[in-house]
Amino acid sequence: ISFFVSLLLLVSIAFSQTSLSGIVNNYYGVSNVNNASATLTLSSTAGLAVGDVLLLIQMKGANINLSASGDYGNIDAYNGAGNYELVEICDIDGNDLVLKGRLLNSYDATGSVQLISFPDFNSITIDGKIMAQNWNGTTGGVVFMRAQTSITFNDSIDVSYQGFRGGAYQVSPFDCSFLFTVDAYEYESSSGLGAMKGEGISQYTLNDGGRGALANGGGGGNDHNSGGGGGANVASGGMGGINDEPSTFNCHGDFPGEGGKALVTSTNRMFLGGGGGAGHCNSTFNNKAGNGGGLVILMANEIIGNGNPIIADGEAGLRGFGDGGSGGGAGGSVILYADNYSSTLNIDANGGNGGNGNGSYLDDLGNVYNSASFRCFGPGGGGGGGLVWFKGSSTPSGISISNAGGISGVVSNTQETSCAGSSLGAAPGNNGGVQFNATILSSNKLNKVCANNPQLDVGNDTIICYAENLLLTAQLNGLYEWSTGETTQSILVTNGGVYWVKVEINGWLICDTITISNNGLNVDLGP
């Protein structure tokens, strides 16, 4: 009997586990958010149903300093960027979702808000590599899973290079001149005056190129052939290197891309790693900048690592073949909301390396390009390290963390010995951070706008005479709390004022308010 009981228990446990691999989340772009009514508008609600719990998160929307100074790219206001919370669908009306709970945070759909469905099971086993949909400017970049008991790793979660995008490769359409200084913080990248900036939590201005950082996105190298800046997360990216051509009449590139600006997450925000800025290019070889790392969020009572990794590395910037090297992407973010950990779990959120400023290139056929180069092309800056964030107050035992900043590129394959191997001012990204006491936000206040929710109404605002009594009653059954401190279903009031009642129903709270005014007229009815 004991044997069969144990066998049944093992079979029960085995069948209660859900095996996952590949892309496990679905992503929905949100075109409008009504914060007051907790209503979201999507392009399509296909696959969604009333009762579904999803992650709502805003990816961008910060305001940055646009002054022509070293403050360019500093974050003036985060606005909704990085805000997130769990939401539950209460009603679906066409492409509109009415949420069951009131929103805790404020969201602006112009800041790339997305809604993410996620695996939510008793226990989860990872039996094949899990990844996110690549971030496409609107959706993706995030892996989110929740288990009531445990998440067991038999393989990896890898969101490397799936964060904010690095500056694209673009060829400058004109030849430079040593007579002109190209030092502005932003240009239209197609002009060739400044390479494309890396993507960050601020939307692009009309000008998407130039040396100024785009919040945590690295700046692009300015004309001529200077390096791009590294992207940032909680740690800043490294600056790109200058293009220092020894001849007086050669074109110099003294204004490389600035490193991305470090982000603040202490206000309970979550971010993708910033993309690196591209190096300035006037050749035909691709020198795209590195993408940032993605975002991983796991919720469980226990995480069983089994020596497997979570990887959210930034991508290295490409070399410039006779051009500026590009900046590396920043490491991404890993948030572990768990109470217990078993065996070893390795977490990598490293910044990508900056690309070299390469003076010559030998292809597979033996053809040599820029072989007579006596030039010092600008290298790219390294990406900043990423964030690891735990629910508890310290790093759990068995957790191994690597979130170093990427190294900068150097001048390579040049016949100019004065700069060979030099970084020419290109800098590594700073090392990332570890934070504690993470919170996964979820509203418990019912949204009265949704007709499917219980409706609480203690009456319209009214006027009573002095010494008159008015009975206020909460019609719903639950736990009651009035503004007077009473906890009964009904209260008797005689004085004017604003009264509210809060009713708790199965963990949800719903409130209503009534304003009562006293009639101030005194009437003498005689003896």
C-alpha positions as CSV (number, residue, x, y, z in Angstrom):
1,I,0.0,0.0,0.0
2,S,2.8,2.4,0.9
3,F,4.5,1.7,-2.4
4,F,1.4,2.5,-4.5
5,V,0.6,5.6,-2.4
6,S,4.2,6.9,-3.2
7,L,3.8,6.0,-6.8
8,L,0.5,7.9,-7.1
9,L,2.0,10.9,-5.4
10,L,5.0,10.9,-7.8
11,V,2.6,10.6,-10.8
12,S,0.5,13.4,-9.5
13,I,3.5,15.7,-9.0
14,A,4.8,14.8,-12.5
15,F,1.5,15.6,-14.2
16,S,1.0,18.9,-12.2
17,Q,4.2,20.2,-13.7
18,T,4.0,22.1,-17.0
19,S,7.0,21.8,-19.4
20,L,7.9,24.9,-21.3
21,S,10.4,26.0,-24.1
22,G,10.6,28.6,-26.8
23,I,8.6,31.8,-26.8
24,V,6.1,31.4,-23.9
25,N,4.5,34.9,-23.9
26,N,2.1,36.7,-26.2
27,Y,2.5,40.4,-26.7
28,Y,-0.3,43.0,-27.4
29,G,0.4,46.6,-28.3
30,V,-1.8,49.1,-26.5
31,S,-2.9,52.1,-28.6
32,N,-4.8,53.9,-25.9
33,V,-5.0,53.9,-22.1
34,N,-7.9,55.5,-20.2
35,N,-6.3,55.7,-16.8
36,A,-9.5,57.0,-15.1
37,S,-11.7,54.1,-16.3
38,A,-8.9,51.5,-16.4
39,T,-9.7,50.7,-20.1
40,L,-7.1,49.6,-22.7
41,T,-7.5,49.8,-26.5
42,L,-5.7,47.1,-28.5
43,S,-5.3,46.5,-32.2
44,S,-6.7,43.0,-31.6
45,T,-8.0,41.2,-28.5
46,A,-7.8,37.7,-30.2
47,G,-6.8,35.0,-27.7
48,L,-7.8,37.1,-24.7
49,A,-10.8,36.2,-22.3
50,V,-12.5,37.7,-19.3
51,G,-10.6,36.6,-16.2
52,D,-7.2,36.5,-17.8
53,V,-4.4,38.1,-15.8
54,L,-1.7,39.9,-17.8
55,L,1.3,42.1,-17.3
56,L,0.9,45.7,-18.3
57,I,4.2,47.6,-18.8
58,Q,5.2,50.9,-20.4
59,M,8.6,50.7,-22.2
60,K,9.3,54.3,-23.1
61,G,7.9,57.9,-22.6
62,A,10.6,59.7,-20.6
63,N,11.5,63.3,-21.3
64,I,15.1,64.2,-21.8
65,N,17.2,67.4,-21.8
66,L,17.6,68.6,-25.4
67,S,19.9,71.5,-24.7
68,A,23.1,71.9,-26.7
69,S,25.3,71.1,-23.8
70,G,26.8,68.2,-21.8
71,D,23.3,67.8,-20.2
72,Y,21.8,66.6,-23.5
73,G,20.1,63.2,-22.9
74,N,19.8,63.6,-19.1
75,I,16.4,62.4,-18.0
76,D,14.1,65.2,-16.9
77,A,11.1,63.1,-16.2
78,Y,10.5,59.4,-16.4
79,N,6.7,59.8,-16.8
80,G,5.2,56.3,-17.3
81,A,8.5,54.7,-18.6
82,G,9.2,51.5,-16.7
83,N,5.7,51.5,-14.9
84,Y,4.2,48.0,-14.7
85,E,1.5,46.0,-12.9
86,L,-0.6,42.9,-13.1
87,V,-4.1,43.4,-14.4
88,E,-7.2,41.2,-14.8
89,I,-9.7,41.5,-17.7
90,C,-13.2,42.3,-16.5
91,D,-14.9,42.9,-19.8
92,I,-14.1,42.8,-23.5
93,D,-15.9,45.3,-25.8
94,G,-14.5,45.0,-29.4
95,N,-10.8,46.0,-29.1
96,D,-11.4,47.6,-25.7
97,L,-10.5,45.8,-22.5
98,V,-12.1,47.0,-19.2
99,L,-9.9,46.0,-16.3
100,K,-11.3,44.5,-13.1
101,G,-9.1,46.7,-10.9
102,R,-8.2,50.3,-10.9
103,L,-4.8,51.1,-12.2
104,L,-2.1,51.8,-9.6
105,N,0.2,53.6,-12.1
106,S,-0.5,56.1,-14.9
107,Y,0.3,55.0,-18.5
108,D,0.6,56.9,-21.8
109,A,0.2,54.8,-24.9
110,T,2.5,57.0,-26.9
111,G,5.3,55.6,-24.7
112,S,5.0,52.1,-26.2
113,V,2.7,50.3,-23.7
114,Q,2.3,46.6,-24.1
115,L,0.1,43.9,-22.5
116,I,1.8,40.5,-22.0
117,S,0.1,37.2,-21.4
118,F,2.2,34.7,-19.4
119,P,2.3,31.0,-18.3
120,D,0.6,30.8,-14.9
121,F,0.7,27.2,-13.5
122,N,1.1,25.2,-10.3
123,S,4.7,24.4,-11.2
124,I,6.8,24.9,-14.3
125,T,9.8,23.0,-15.7
126,I,12.0,24.7,-18.4
127,D,13.0,21.8,-20.7
128,G,14.2,23.8,-23.7
129,K,15.6,27.3,-24.0
130,I,13.1,30.1,-23.4
131,M,13.3,33.4,-25.1
132,A,11.3,36.5,-25.8
133,Q,9.9,37.9,-29.0
134,N,12.6,40.4,-30.2
135,W,11.8,43.9,-29.2
136,N,10.4,45.6,-32.3
137,G,9.8,49.1,-31.0
138,T,6.3,48.3,-29.8
139,T,6.2,44.9,-28.2
140,G,8.5,42.1,-27.1
141,G,11.7,41.9,-25.2
142,V,10.1,40.4,-22.0
143,V,9.9,36.9,-20.5
144,F,7.4,36.6,-17.7
145,M,6.3,33.4,-15.9
146,R,4.5,32.6,-12.6
147,A,4.2,29.4,-10.7
148,Q,2.4,28.7,-7.5
149,T,5.1,26.3,-6.2
150,S,8.3,26.0,-8.2
151,I,10.1,26.9,-11.5
152,T,12.7,24.2,-12.3
153,F,15.5,24.9,-14.8
154,N,16.5,22.0,-17.0
155,D,17.6,24.5,-19.7
156,S,18.2,28.3,-19.9
157,I,16.2,31.5,-20.3
158,D,18.0,33.7,-22.8
159,V,16.9,37.3,-23.7
160,S,20.3,38.4,-24.8
161,Y,20.2,41.1,-27.5
162,Q,16.4,41.3,-27.2
163,G,16.2,44.7,-25.6
164,F,16.3,48.2,-27.0
165,R,17.9,48.3,-30.5
166,G,21.3,49.5,-31.3
167,G,21.9,52.3,-33.9
168,A,21.6,51.0,-37.4
169,Y,24.4,51.0,-40.0
170,Q,24.1,54.0,-42.4
171,V,26.6,55.2,-44.9
172,S,27.4,59.0,-44.9
173,P,26.4,60.5,-48.3
174,F,29.2,63.0,-48.5
175,D,33.0,63.5,-48.0
176,C,34.2,65.3,-44.9
177,S,36.3,68.4,-44.8
178,F,38.9,69.3,-42.3
179,L,37.5,72.9,-42.4
180,F,34.2,72.1,-40.7
181,T,33.4,71.2,-37.1
182,V,30.5,68.8,-36.7
183,D,29.8,69.0,-32.9
184,A,26.0,69.1,-32.5
185,Y,24.3,66.6,-30.1
186,E,21.7,65.6,-32.7
187,Y,21.4,65.4,-36.5
188,E,19.1,63.6,-38.8
189,S,21.1,60.4,-39.2
190,S,20.4,60.2,-43.0
191,S,22.4,63.4,-43.4
192,G,25.6,61.6,-42.5
193,L,26.6,64.3,-40.0
194,G,26.0,62.0,-37.0
195,A,25.5,58.3,-36.9
196,M,22.3,56.8,-35.5
197,K,21.7,56.9,-31.7
198,G,20.8,53.7,-29.8
199,E,17.2,53.2,-28.6
200,G,16.3,54.0,-25.0
201,I,13.4,54.9,-22.8
202,S,12.9,58.3,-24.5
203,Q,11.2,58.5,-28.0
204,Y,13.4,59.8,-30.8
205,T,13.2,63.5,-31.5
206,L,12.9,64.6,-35.2
207,N,16.6,63.9,-35.3
208,D,17.7,60.3,-34.6
209,G,21.5,60.8,-35.1
210,G,24.3,62.6,-33.4
211,R,26.6,62.2,-30.4
212,G,24.0,63.0,-27.7
213,A,22.6,60.0,-25.7
214,L,19.0,59.2,-26.0
215,A,18.4,58.6,-22.3
216,N,19.9,55.1,-21.8
217,G,20.6,54.8,-25.5
218,G,24.1,55.5,-26.6
219,G,24.9,58.5,-28.9
220,G,26.1,58.0,-32.5
221,G,29.5,59.1,-33.5
222,N,29.7,62.4,-35.4
223,D,31.5,63.0,-38.7
224,H,34.2,61.9,-39.3
225,N,34.6,58.1,-38.3
226,S,34.3,58.6,-34.6
227,G,33.0,55.8,-32.4
228,G,29.5,55.3,-31.0
229,G,28.6,55.4,-27.3
230,G,27.6,52.3,-25.3
231,G,24.0,51.8,-24.1
232,A,23.0,51.9,-20.4
233,N,20.7,50.3,-17.9
234,V,21.2,50.9,-14.2
235,A,24.9,51.6,-15.1
236,S,26.0,54.2,-17.7
237,G,27.5,53.2,-21.0
238,G,31.0,54.2,-22.1
239,M,31.8,57.1,-24.4
240,G,33.0,56.3,-28.0
241,G,36.5,57.2,-29.1
242,I,37.7,60.0,-31.4
243,N,38.9,59.6,-35.0
244,D,42.5,61.0,-34.8
245,E,44.0,61.1,-38.3
246,P,47.6,62.4,-38.0
247,S,47.8,64.4,-41.2
248,T,46.8,68.1,-40.7
249,F,44.5,68.0,-43.8
250,N,42.8,64.7,-43.0
251,C,39.3,64.7,-41.5
252,H,39.2,64.4,-37.8
253,G,36.3,63.1,-35.7
254,D,36.6,64.9,-32.4
255,F,33.0,64.3,-31.2
256,P,32.2,60.6,-30.6
257,G,29.0,59.3,-29.3
258,E,28.2,59.9,-25.6
259,G,27.5,56.9,-23.4
260,G,23.9,56.2,-22.4
261,K,22.6,57.6,-19.1
262,A,22.1,55.4,-16.1
263,L,18.5,54.7,-15.1
264,V,17.0,54.9,-11.6
265,T,14.8,51.8,-10.6
266,S,14.3,52.6,-6.9
267,T,10.8,53.9,-7.8
268,N,9.8,50.3,-8.7
269,R,10.3,50.5,-12.5
270,M,11.6,47.9,-14.9
271,F,13.6,48.5,-18.1
272,L,15.2,46.9,-21.1
273,G,18.9,47.4,-21.7
274,G,19.7,50.5,-23.9
275,G,21.0,50.1,-27.4
276,G,24.5,51.2,-28.3
277,G,25.1,54.2,-30.7
278,A,26.5,53.5,-34.1
279,G,30.0,54.6,-35.2
280,H,30.2,57.1,-38.0
281,C,30.5,55.3,-41.3
282,N,31.4,56.2,-44.9
283,S,32.2,52.7,-46.2
284,T,30.3,49.7,-47.3
285,F,30.9,47.4,-44.3
286,N,28.2,47.0,-41.7
287,N,29.1,48.5,-38.3
288,K,25.7,48.2,-36.6
289,A,25.6,49.0,-32.9
290,G,24.7,46.4,-30.2
291,N,21.2,45.7,-28.9
292,G,20.5,45.8,-25.2
293,G,19.5,42.8,-23.2
294,G,15.9,42.0,-22.5
295,L,13.8,41.7,-19.3
296,V,13.1,38.5,-17.3
297,I,10.5,38.4,-14.5
298,L,9.9,35.1,-12.6
299,M,7.4,34.6,-9.8
300,A,7.4,31.4,-7.7
301,N,7.6,30.1,-4.2
302,E,10.8,28.3,-5.2
303,I,13.3,28.5,-8.1
304,I,15.4,25.4,-8.7
305,G,18.4,26.4,-10.9
306,N,20.2,23.0,-11.4
307,G,23.2,25.0,-12.6
308,N,21.4,26.6,-15.5
309,P,21.5,30.2,-16.5
310,I,19.3,33.2,-17.1
311,I,21.1,35.3,-19.7
312,A,20.2,39.0,-20.5
313,D,23.5,40.2,-22.0
314,G,23.9,43.2,-24.3
315,E,25.2,42.7,-27.8
316,A,28.7,43.8,-28.9
317,G,29.0,46.7,-31.3
318,L,30.5,45.8,-34.7
319,R,33.9,46.9,-35.9
320,G,34.3,49.8,-38.3
321,F,36.3,48.7,-41.4
322,G,37.8,52.1,-42.2
323,D,35.0,53.6,-40.0
324,G,34.1,54.3,-36.4
325,G,33.4,51.3,-34.2
326,S,29.9,51.0,-32.7
327,G,28.8,51.0,-29.1
328,G,27.8,47.9,-27.2
329,G,24.3,47.3,-25.9
330,A,23.6,47.4,-22.1
331,G,22.8,44.3,-20.1
332,G,19.1,43.7,-19.5
333,S,17.2,43.2,-16.2
334,V,16.4,40.0,-14.2
335,I,13.7,40.3,-11.5
336,L,13.3,37.2,-9.3
337,Y,10.2,37.3,-7.0
338,A,10.8,34.1,-5.1
339,D,11.2,33.1,-1.4
340,N,13.3,30.0,-1.8
341,Y,16.2,28.8,-4.1
342,S,17.6,25.3,-4.6
343,S,20.9,24.4,-6.3
344,T,22.9,26.9,-8.4
345,L,21.4,29.5,-10.7
346,N,23.7,31.6,-12.9
347,I,22.6,35.1,-13.9
348,D,24.3,37.0,-16.7
349,A,23.4,40.6,-17.6
350,N,26.7,41.9,-19.0
351,G,27.1,44.9,-21.2
352,G,28.3,44.3,-24.8
353,N,31.8,45.3,-25.9
354,G,32.5,48.3,-28.1
355,G,33.6,47.7,-31.6
356,N,37.1,48.3,-32.8
357,G,38.1,51.2,-35.1
358,N,39.6,48.9,-37.7
359,G,42.0,50.4,-40.2
360,S,42.2,47.5,-42.7
361,Y,40.3,44.3,-43.5
362,L,41.3,41.1,-45.2
363,D,38.3,39.2,-46.7
364,D,38.0,35.5,-47.4
365,L,39.4,35.9,-50.9
366,G,42.5,37.7,-49.7
367,N,41.4,41.2,-50.8
368,V,42.7,43.9,-48.6
369,Y,40.7,47.0,-47.9
370,N,42.2,50.3,-46.5
371,S,45.5,48.5,-46.4
372,A,47.4,51.8,-46.8
373,S,45.7,53.3,-43.7
374,F,47.8,55.5,-41.6
375,R,44.7,56.5,-39.7
376,C,43.3,56.1,-36.1
377,F,39.6,55.3,-36.5
378,G,37.4,55.8,-33.4
379,P,36.5,52.8,-31.3
380,G,33.1,52.2,-29.8
381,G,32.2,52.4,-26.1
382,G,31.2,49.5,-23.9
383,G,27.6,48.9,-22.8
384,G,26.7,49.3,-19.1
385,G,26.0,46.2,-17.0
386,G,22.4,45.2,-16.2
387,L,20.2,44.9,-13.1
388,V,19.5,41.9,-10.9
389,W,16.6,42.4,-8.5
390,F,15.5,40.0,-5.7
391,K,12.4,39.8,-3.6
392,G,14.3,39.3,-0.4
393,S,16.7,41.6,1.4
394,S,20.0,39.9,0.3
395,T,21.4,37.8,-2.5
396,P,20.2,34.2,-2.0
397,S,22.8,31.5,-1.6
398,G,23.6,29.5,-4.8
399,I,23.1,32.6,-7.0
400,S,26.0,33.5,-9.3
401,I,25.8,37.0,-10.8
402,S,27.8,38.5,-13.7
403,N,26.7,41.9,-14.8
404,A,29.9,43.7,-15.7
405,G,30.1,46.6,-18.1
406,G,31.4,45.8,-21.6
407,I,35.0,46.8,-22.6
408,S,35.7,49.5,-25.1
409,G,37.0,48.9,-28.6
410,V,40.5,49.9,-29.7
411,V,42.2,51.0,-32.8
412,S,43.2,47.9,-34.8
413,N,44.8,46.9,-38.1
414,T,46.4,50.3,-38.7
415,Q,49.8,51.2,-40.0
416,E,49.8,54.3,-37.8
417,T,51.9,53.0,-34.8
418,S,51.1,56.0,-32.6
419,C,47.6,54.8,-32.0
420,A,47.6,51.1,-32.6
421,G,45.8,49.4,-29.7
422,S,44.7,52.7,-28.2
423,S,41.1,53.4,-27.2
424,L,41.3,57.1,-28.2
425,G,39.0,58.0,-25.3
426,A,36.6,55.2,-25.8
427,A,35.5,54.0,-22.4
428,P,34.1,50.7,-20.9
429,G,30.6,50.6,-19.6
430,N,30.1,50.7,-15.8
431,N,29.3,47.6,-13.9
432,G,25.6,46.8,-13.3
433,G,23.8,46.6,-10.0
434,V,21.9,44.3,-7.6
435,Q,18.8,45.5,-5.8
436,F,16.5,44.0,-3.2
437,N,12.9,44.1,-1.9
438,A,11.4,43.9,-5.3
439,T,7.6,44.2,-5.6
440,I,5.3,42.9,-8.3
441,L,2.4,45.4,-8.2
442,S,-1.2,44.3,-8.5
443,S,-4.3,46.4,-7.8
444,N,-6.9,45.2,-5.2
445,K,-9.3,48.1,-5.8
446,L,-12.3,47.1,-7.9
447,N,-12.9,49.3,-11.0
448,K,-16.5,50.6,-10.7
449,V,-16.6,51.3,-14.5
450,C,-16.8,47.6,-15.3
451,A,-20.4,46.5,-15.1
452,N,-19.4,42.9,-14.4
453,N,-17.9,44.0,-11.0
454,P,-20.1,44.4,-7.9
455,Q,-21.5,47.9,-7.8
456,L,-21.5,49.9,-4.5
457,D,-23.7,53.0,-4.1
458,V,-24.5,54.5,-0.7
459,G,-26.7,57.1,-2.3
460,N,-26.5,60.5,-4.0
461,D,-25.1,63.6,-2.3
462,T,-27.9,65.1,-0.2
463,I,-28.9,67.8,2.3
464,I,-30.3,67.2,5.8
465,C,-31.6,69.5,8.4
466,Y,-29.9,70.0,11.7
467,A,-30.6,67.2,14.2
468,E,-31.9,65.1,11.4
469,N,-30.6,61.5,11.1
470,L,-29.7,59.7,7.8
471,L,-29.0,56.0,7.6
472,L,-26.2,55.1,5.2
473,T,-26.1,51.4,4.0
474,A,-23.5,49.5,2.0
475,Q,-25.6,47.1,-0.1
476,L,-22.8,44.6,-0.7
477,N,-21.9,41.7,1.6
478,G,-18.4,41.8,2.9
479,L,-16.1,43.4,5.4
480,Y,-17.0,47.0,6.0
481,E,-14.9,50.1,7.0
482,W,-16.5,53.6,7.2
483,S,-14.7,56.9,7.4
484,T,-16.2,57.2,10.9
485,G,-14.3,54.0,12.0
486,E,-17.4,51.9,12.2
487,T,-17.4,48.4,10.7
488,T,-21.1,47.7,10.5
489,Q,-23.0,47.4,7.2
490,S,-25.0,50.6,8.1
491,I,-24.2,53.8,10.0
492,L,-26.4,56.7,11.3
493,V,-25.1,60.2,10.6
494,T,-26.4,63.5,11.8
495,N,-23.6,66.0,10.8
496,G,-22.7,67.2,7.4
497,G,-19.4,66.1,5.8
498,V,-17.9,63.6,3.3
499,Y,-18.4,60.0,4.2
500,W,-16.9,57.0,2.5
501,V,-17.2,53.2,3.0
502,K,-14.8,50.5,1.9
503,V,-16.1,46.9,1.4
504,E,-13.7,44.0,1.1
505,I,-15.0,41.1,-1.0
506,N,-12.7,38.1,-1.5
507,G,-9.6,40.3,-1.2
508,W,-10.9,43.0,-3.5
509,L,-11.8,46.5,-2.2
510,I,-14.6,48.7,-3.5
511,C,-15.4,52.1,-2.2
512,D,-18.0,54.8,-2.5
513,T,-18.3,58.3,-1.2
514,I,-21.3,60.6,-0.3
515,T,-21.3,64.3,0.6
516,I,-23.9,65.4,3.1
517,S,-24.7,69.1,3.7
518,N,-26.6,70.6,6.6
519,N,-29.4,73.0,5.9
520,G,-28.2,76.2,7.5
521,L,-31.7,77.9,7.7
522,N,-33.2,78.5,11.2
523,V,-37.0,78.6,11.2
524,D,-39.0,79.9,14.1
525,L,-42.3,78.1,14.4
526,G,-43.5,80.2,17.4
527,P,-44.3,79.2,21.0
